[in-house]
Amino acid sequence: MFFNCERAMNSFLQSPNPAAIALTLKNTVAMRILIIEDEPRMLELLRVGLYEHGYTVMTAADGETGLEVATTYEFNAIVLDIGLPRLNGYELMKALRGRVSWTPVLMLTARDAEDDIIRGLDLGADDYLTKPFSFPELVARLQSITRPSREDAGRTLRSADVVLDPDRHVVIRNSKRIDLSRQEFLLLTCLMRCPGQWVSRQTLMEFVWGPNLPVSHGALDVLVNSLRAKIDAPFHKEVIGTVRGSGYLFKRAACAAERSAQ
Ligand code: CA
């Protein structure tokens, strides 16, 4: 396995010690970023640039190594090139989410092709950048996709009979753990921050997908339905309400299941 670390961790490069790397990553106060990119110049540019912005950086130069590093260590975000040898960016995303890993992913695409972007987002990427991009833009996107978990760190949300722990990515209803995708989790987080108050569709879409993504209103409805199927349907009581044409809300008290507008 070939991987690289920030300069302070260079001693590990000669004889990689996974336990020591895991400990160093765990103890760092900086944001931990994994860059998966096969083009050496681009990889070095990203690595040095992010390091100089105060990030702790690890890198991988092919998809298989990237997947292994991504699932071995904990990161705040992954910068993922789509065109990679051994496992391309799409395959890597699919495998990563299939292993229930919800680390935010910023895709790097070579072309501004909407189909490619939508495919990546469908597979669970959180945002994308089209090459060439500016460094401040990259940093802004990284800050954006890592924001929800940073703001909510340690702040457990409780309302009705639902408990959401942002730190551990855990949702419990009636003592039963509910497995949510990252996007479902973000949607529920946004709604649970202000129970009893409706949240506009625009706010929800920006919270889940970020402000710059070409996401349709239909995608939000699909996501709400999949969240309801997990959090409402099994309990026969609704906590997710609809404000017709405007948005959604998290109810302060669960109501008998009846998909009526508020
Ligand atoms: Ca590439």
Boltz pocket constraint, residues with backbone or C-beta under 6 A from the ligand:
constraints:
  - pocket:
      binder: B
      contacts: [[A, 37], [A, 38], [A, 39], [A, 81], [A, 82], [A, 83], [A, 84]]
      max_distance: 6.0
